[in-house]
């Protein structure tokens, strides 16, 4: 079961974090100020909020999953912008999937 979630999490996180989030960060912060920063500047929060909203809407009509996905996704985005570690995001995503299902 974990291997299925690991495969799924890999695909989802590659798209959500490595593609969508990075491009949103460049839109909201063309100078790259949000990468590696821990501050509360709008440019560091906006890409995380938008990417989490996009990803969570893919779970409609499972509304509990939408809420959980938004919150966990927001955390994953914020962590990924600070320390771009895709492996940690994938393993965490897969583990959460196994626990919740």
C-alpha positions in Angstrom: 0.0 0.0 0.0 2.8 2.4 0.9 4.4 1.9 -2.6 1.2 2.9 -4.3 1.1 6.1 -2.2 4.8 6.7 -2.8 4.3 6.5 -6.6 1.2 8.8 -6.4 2.9 11.2 -4.0 5.9 11.4 -6.3 3.8 12.4 -9.3 1.7 14.8 -7.3 4.6 16.5 -5.6 6.6 16.8 -8.7 3.7 18.7 -10.3 2.5 20.7 -7.2 5.9 21.7 -5.7 8.5 21.4 -8.4 6.4 22.9 -11.2 3.4 24.8 -10.0 4.8 26.3 -6.7 8.1 27.3 -8.3 6.4 29.1 -11.1 3.9 30.8 -8.8 6.9 31.9 -6.6 8.5 33.5 -9.7 5.2 35.3 -10.5 4.7 36.7 -7.0 8.4 37.2 -6.3 10.4 37.7 -9.5 13.5 38.7 -7.5 13.5 35.3 -5.7 13.1 36.8 -2.2 10.7 34.0 -1.0 13.3 31.1 -1.5 15.1 30.2 1.6 13.3 32.8 3.7 11.4 32.3 6.9 9.7 35.7 7.0 6.0 36.5 6.6 6.4 38.7 3.6 3.4 38.4 1.2 5.5 37.2 -1.7 6.5 34.2 0.4 2.9 33.3 1.4 1.0 34.0 -1.9 2.5 31.2 -4.0 1.9 28.7 -1.1 -1.7 29.8 -0.7 -2.5 29.6 -4.4 -0.7 26.3 -5.0 -2.5 24.7 -2.0 -5.8 26.0 -3.2 -5.3 24.6 -6.7 -4.1 21.2 -5.4 -6.9 20.9 -2.8 -9.7 21.6 -5.4 -8.6 18.5 -7.2 -10.1 16.5 -4.3 -13.6 17.8 -4.8 -16.2 16.4 -4.0 -14.4 14.8 -1.0 -14.7 18.0 1.1 -12.9 16.7 4.2 -10.0 15.8 1.9 -10.2 19.3 0.4 -9.7 20.9 3.8 -7.0 18.5 4.9 -5.2 18.8 1.6 -5.2 22.6 1.8 -3.8 22.7 5.3 -1.2 20.0 4.7 -0.4 21.4 1.3 0.1 24.9 2.7 2.6 23.5 5.2 4.4 21.5 2.5 4.7 24.5 0.2 6.0 26.7 3.0 8.6 24.1 4.0 9.6 23.4 0.3 10.2 27.1 -0.3 12.5 27.3 2.7 14.3 24.1 2.1 13.6 22.6 -1.3 13.7 19.0 -0.4 11.4 17.1 -2.6 12.2 13.7 -1.1 11.0 14.7 2.3 7.8 16.1 0.9 7.2 12.9 -1.1 7.8 10.6 1.9 5.6 12.7 4.2 2.9 12.8 1.6 2.9 9.1 1.1 2.9 8.4 4.9 -0.1 10.7 5.4 -1.9 9.0 2.6 -1.4 5.6 4.2 -2.5 6.8 7.6 -5.6 8.6 6.3 -6.7 5.7 4.1 
